[in-house]
Amino acid sequence: MRGVFLCYKEAAKIMIKQGTGGKIIGACSTVRHKSRAMISSYSTTKWSVRGLTRAAAMEWAPYNITVNAYCPGVISTPIPLNRIGYSDDVANLVSFLASKNSDYITGQSILDNGGIDYS
């Protein structure tokens, strides 16, 4: 969690100094949405990333900085889309979050898990 906090903070410092805004994209996990047994410390850190992402988005919005996180799921288990996830699935979401098309999206932790939470 410390690493995520420091990365967000340092990125925001640079963006604020440049005065041009920007996008901060953090890595989270499906467990930020639905905790799992036997991984309580991991679940706790991912819920913390979710909270930090929301708080940072509110704090830095006046500087035209958006803050979001992507939350990939486990890819080696059966899921509703009936296929495993691919690295391109995550890369496409991150590319979208980095693009102009996501300018109005901030403070979100977006699930990219093929619907595993619904199975």
Beta strands, then each sheet from edge to edge (+ up, - down):
strand 1: 22-27
strand 2: 65-72
strand 3: 109-112
sheet 1: 1+ 2+ 3+
end
